[in-house]
Amino acid sequence: MGGFDLTGRKALVTGGARGLGAGMAEALSRAGAAVMIGDLLEEQGRRTAESIASSGGRAGFVPLDVTDDDSWAAAVAATISELGGFDLLINNAGVEISSLIVDLEPKQLRTMLDVNVLGVGLGLKHAFRAMRPDGPAGAGGAVVNVSSVAATIAFPGIAGYSATKSAVDRLTRVAAAESGKLGYGVRVNCIYPGLVANEMGTQLAQDMVTLGLWPTVESAVGDVIGLTPLGRLGETADMADAVVFLASDAARFVTGVGLPVDGGMGT
Ligand SMILES: NC(=O)c1ccc[n+]([C@@H]2O[C@H](COP(=O)([O-])OP(=O)(O)OC[C@H]3O[C@@H](n4cnc5c(N)ncnc54)[C@H](O)[C@@H]3O)[C@@H](O)[C@H]2O)c1
């Protein structure tokens, strides 16, 4: 893509050790931002940061459990001290556990609520505190939350996940309204990625077979592609480029919206 310059920006990417988050961290770095990766996966997170640094970017790793308030405080403080500021937060960490509604397990649903909803809520809290004019970073900025096409369609087997991703959508809109009204100078948007055939996406397709909803993984994936006007699954770069756009000044008058990055599958 190119054209969306992030030179001088300081970003924290949650769940950036692998998958979409790693791709987002790499794309932010290519656009000029210094990047901190925050994740539970320490070894993998450090490797991803090293790989960005070896391509000429500025990157570090900080241990972060997005469900924990103190962990957020420490990760944001580390980002500010290591990068010299903090003006971009990518709330990407998330978990997906498929289940039919008749088999919902409280523990599994609570895990998704904790990571996907509480994690994004706490991220917004700590980003606002740091980025608003009286905060330790103090220069405003942008937050991009990662929702899902699951928030915009009704797909069987992922009711709990879809509910948490719909919550991310609402958190985004209310956060943008509060930031504007209270003069924080922070734009807040989200993306709704379509299915990507990485670890999470492949597991989801497999789950559809395990749950008896499709006969084979190929037929489940084929139906998703059939519902997608652009006729393919998503790729990491599709999501990463959208995040760079929303983080950049090219989106300077964009806040409180959700951007579908799903080939047209969602509504
Ligand atoms: N893969 C897809 O098809 C797809 C589609 C739509 C939306 N999404 C969303 O995109 C985001 C990234 O997904 P992915 O496909 O890269 O999945 P992934 O499982 O590969 O990566 C998720 C990352 O989040 C981290 N994480 C999980 N719990 C955490 C916690 N409590 N604290 C900190 N980090 C934590 C994991 O360690 C991992 O590095 C998620 O929010 C997911 O819901 C994915």
Ligand as a Chemical Component Dictionary entry (heavy atoms), coordinates in Angstrom:
data_LIG
# 
_chem_comp.id                   LIG 
_chem_comp.type                 NON-POLYMER 
_chem_comp.pdbx_formal_charge   0 
_chem_comp.three_letter_code    LIG 
# 
loop_
_chem_comp_atom.comp_id 
_chem_comp_atom.atom_id 
_chem_comp_atom.alt_atom_id 
_chem_comp_atom.type_symbol 
_chem_comp_atom.charge 
_chem_comp_atom.model_Cartn_x 
_chem_comp_atom.model_Cartn_y 
_chem_comp_atom.model_Cartn_z 
_chem_comp_atom.pdbx_ordinal 
LIG N1  N1  N 0  -7.944  -15.312 12.094 1  
LIG C1  C1  C 0  -9.121  -14.899 11.693 2  
LIG O1  O1  O 0  -9.721  -15.479 10.776 3  
LIG C2  C2  C 0  -9.779  -13.718 12.348 4  
LIG C3  C3  C 0  -10.938 -13.195 11.761 5  
LIG C4  C4  C 0  -11.562 -12.116 12.340 6  
LIG C5  C5  C 0  -11.026 -11.533 13.478 7  
LIG N2  N2  N 1  -9.892  -12.051 14.034 8  
LIG C6  C6  C 0  -9.375  -11.401 15.238 9  
LIG O2  O2  O 0  -8.059  -10.952 14.972 10 
LIG C7  C7  C 0  -7.297  -10.934 16.179 11 
LIG C8  C8  C 0  -6.005  -11.703 15.967 12 
LIG O3  O3  O 0  -6.323  -13.040 15.663 13 
LIG P1  P1  P 0  -5.280  -14.089 15.034 14 
LIG O4  O4  O 0  -5.970  -14.747 13.935 15 
LIG O5  O5  O -1 -3.996  -13.433 14.804 16 
LIG O6  O6  O 0  -5.203  -15.125 16.260 17 
LIG P2  P2  P 0  -3.951  -15.776 16.976 18 
LIG O7  O7  O 0  -4.518  -16.759 17.942 19 
LIG O8  O8  O 0  -2.941  -16.227 15.990 20 
LIG O9  O9  O 0  -3.293  -14.548 17.765 21 
LIG C9  C9  C 0  -3.864  -14.021 18.921 22 
LIG C10 C10 C 0  -2.759  -13.434 19.772 23 
LIG O10 O10 O 0  -3.354  -12.888 20.951 24 
LIG C11 C11 C 0  -2.587  -13.286 22.067 25 
LIG N3  N3  N 0  -3.393  -13.290 23.290 26 
LIG C12 C12 C 0  -4.407  -14.124 23.609 27 
LIG N4  N4  N 0  -4.843  -13.870 24.850 28 
LIG C13 C13 C 0  -4.094  -12.829 25.319 29 
LIG C14 C14 C 0  -4.058  -12.100 26.535 30 
LIG N5  N5  N 0  -4.893  -12.389 27.557 31 
LIG N6  N6  N 0  -3.165  -11.090 26.673 32 
LIG C15 C15 C 0  -2.311  -10.798 25.662 33 
LIG N7  N7  N 0  -2.280  -11.460 24.496 34 
LIG C16 C16 C 0  -3.160  -12.456 24.334 35 
LIG C17 C17 C 0  -2.090  -14.686 21.694 36 
LIG O11 O11 O 0  -1.000  -15.077 22.505 37 
LIG C18 C18 C 0  -1.751  -14.508 20.223 38 
LIG O12 O12 O 0  -0.429  -14.036 20.043 39 
LIG C19 C19 C 0  -8.212  -11.530 17.251 40 
LIG O13 O13 O 0  -8.818  -10.496 17.981 41 
LIG C20 C20 C 0  -9.236  -12.284 16.448 42 
LIG O14 O14 O 0  -10.444 -12.459 17.152 43 
LIG C21 C21 C 0  -9.251  -13.120 13.489 44 
# 
loop_
_chem_comp_bond.comp_id 
_chem_comp_bond.atom_id_1 
_chem_comp_bond.atom_id_2 
_chem_comp_bond.value_order 
_chem_comp_bond.pdbx_ordinal 
LIG N1  C1  SING 1  
LIG C1  O1  DOUB 2  
LIG C1  C2  SING 3  
LIG C2  C3  SING 4  
LIG C2  C21 DOUB 5  
LIG C3  C4  DOUB 6  
LIG C4  C5  SING 7  
LIG C5  N2  DOUB 8  
LIG N2  C6  SING 9  
LIG N2  C21 SING 10 
LIG C6  O2  SING 11 
LIG C6  C20 SING 12 
LIG O2  C7  SING 13 
LIG C7  C8  SING 14 
LIG C7  C19 SING 15 
LIG C8  O3  SING 16 
LIG O3  P1  SING 17 
LIG P1  O4  DOUB 18 
LIG P1  O5  SING 19 
LIG P1  O6  SING 20 
LIG O6  P2  SING 21 
LIG P2  O7  DOUB 22 
LIG P2  O8  SING 23 
LIG P2  O9  SING 24 
LIG O9  C9  SING 25 
LIG C9  C10 SING 26 
LIG C10 O10 SING 27 
LIG C10 C18 SING 28 
LIG O10 C11 SING 29 
LIG C11 N3  SING 30 
LIG C11 C17 SING 31 
LIG N3  C12 SING 32 
LIG N3  C16 SING 33 
LIG C12 N4  DOUB 34 
LIG N4  C13 SING 35 
LIG C13 C14 SING 36 
LIG C13 C16 DOUB 37 
LIG C14 N5  SING 38 
LIG C14 N6  DOUB 39 
LIG N6  C15 SING 40 
LIG C15 N7  DOUB 41 
LIG N7  C16 SING 42 
LIG C17 O11 SING 43 
LIG C17 C18 SING 44 
LIG C18 O12 SING 45 
LIG C19 O13 SING 46 
LIG C19 C20 SING 47 
LIG C20 O14 SING 48 
# 
